[in-house]
Amino acid sequence: MTDSSLLEQIHKTDGVWTGITADNLWADEVRRLARRRNAVILAHNYELPEIQDIADHVGDSLALSRIASETDADTIVFCGVHFMAETAKILSPEKTVLIPDANAGCSLADSLTAEELTEWKAEHPDALVVSYVNTTAAVKALTDVCCTSSNAVDVVNALPKDKEILFGPDQFLGAHVRRETGRDNIHVWSGECHVHAGISGPSLTEQVHSHPGADLFIHPECGCANSAIYLAGEGTVPEERVHMLSTGEMISHAKTTRQSTVLVATEVGMLHQLRRANPGVDFKAVNDRAACPYMKMITPAALLRCLALGQDEVTVDEHTAIAARQAVERMIAIGNPGSGE
C-alpha cells in the first residue's frame, strides 16, 4: 500500500485517531517514514503495547528526553503526553519534536498552572520551588529545581534546611518527600494524577490478602502509598517486600526479583515492560482499570499520521525553555538525575 492509501483509512472516533491495525504493514511503514525523517521514536512505559514495541526507546519521560538529546536524529517523535514532548524540546531545542496527538494532556500537569504557581510563590516569597518533572514547561520555568519520583527526596535534602519548600504538583509524592526528609517546612500542592489517585488503599489491601506472598511495587504518586506503609508497619506485609519505586526503578527491580508474584501500583501500561523484563514473574495490577486515557490517545493511527504529515509539532518559546532547562540542570547537578517519573 502507498502512504496515501494508509492515510485514507485514518479517522477520528470519539476524539482518538483510529482506522489502522498495528500489523506488519503498519510497522514497516512506520519504520520507513521514521528513516525518511531521520526520526527517533520514543514511547513512555504507559503507552499501548504496540506503540512500545515499535519504539526505538521505551522508558520514563526524562530518561527518554535525555537519550533523544544525545542521538543524531533530526526529529523526536514522543509517544507520551504533552508535557513530556515539551521536556524533550527543552533539552533538544535544535531538533523538531512531534507528538502523535497534541490533545494528549495530563491531569497531574494540569493541576498546577503557571498562574497558580506565581500566586503561591507570592505568598511565600523566600521559599524555593521544587517541581516534579510532570509539569508544563511554563511551570518548570518558574521552578528553582526539578525532581523525579526517584530523586525527589535527594533533591529536597540537598536544599538548605532553613528554607521553606514549595513542592508540587503531586500531593502523594509530596507527602512521601515530607515523610522521608522529616522536614516540617515543606508546603505541598494538592494536585494529583487522577489515574494514580484512583489506585486506592482498599484495592491494595484486597490484593494483598488475595496474594499473601507477593512483593509490592508502589509508585509514590498512588493513592495507596500510605496504605502500603501502614500494611508494612502492621506486619501484614513484611517491610522488605514493600518497594516505593519510580517506573524506571520498577524495571530494575523486576529483573532481579525472586518473588513469583508482584503486585504493581501504577498505570497498567507498565505491566508490558515488567513482563518483558522478567517473563517468569506474575505481575498483577493493583487496579486493572488504572489506564490513562491521554496515554492511550497515542494509537497506531496517530503515530502513522504524525510521521507521514509531520504533525503535531511541539514548540517552547526560547525564554521559557532557557528557564525550564536551568531547573532541570540544577537537579542533575545535585548528582542523582533519576530515571524519570
C-alpha angles and dihedrals in degrees: 000000000000127000092257095051091053092045091052089063093058119097140149120258118183090342096309128106108244141155100090128097117215094237132137092276090056093046092050091050093047091052092046093051091046091054090048091055094038085236132165115213116217123189128190119227090250095059125109112282093246090054091049091049095053095046125103090220133018125192147081120341098248094044090049092049091051092048091050092051089058096050126090091234117132092206133042116204105196114199098197139071126313101264089055092056088048090055090052090052091048091055095039106035092162094057130080110246120202130184117197091228121019090199092067097111134165129239091209095051089045092053092076119041128190089249092053092047091050090054092046091051090050089057090053105031096171096047127109118232119227112186128189112237087244090088137098122269089251091058092046088053089060092046128101095207134356126220140191127220089257097052104028092106092049092048093052092043089055092059123086110279093223093058122096113237126214105202122189163235105332114066095194094052088044091054089050091052093047091050095046097044096041090220118148095192096074116111111200125206113230097235129128147177102251091216096052092040088057092061092091138193094248090053091052093046091051092050093046091054090047093050106032096172098049129117117232123229105191126183110216090230091066124108088227096060094101090045090055090054090047092051090051092048091050092049094243088123121023108251092236090062095058112087122183102202145167114232090259091052090050090063092051093049092045091060093056105032117119095195117111092215130037125185110215123204107194139075110321095239087076091071091073094063094040092054091048090050093054115008092180094066124082103228110193128188115237085215113019090193093062096112121144109230091203094056090048090057086079095086130166088259092051093050093049092048091048094053095041097048102025092241139179106021119194119213134181120194114247097245092051093043094052093050093044092048090054091055090052093045092051088056092051091048090060086071106246108076092174126209100269137270 
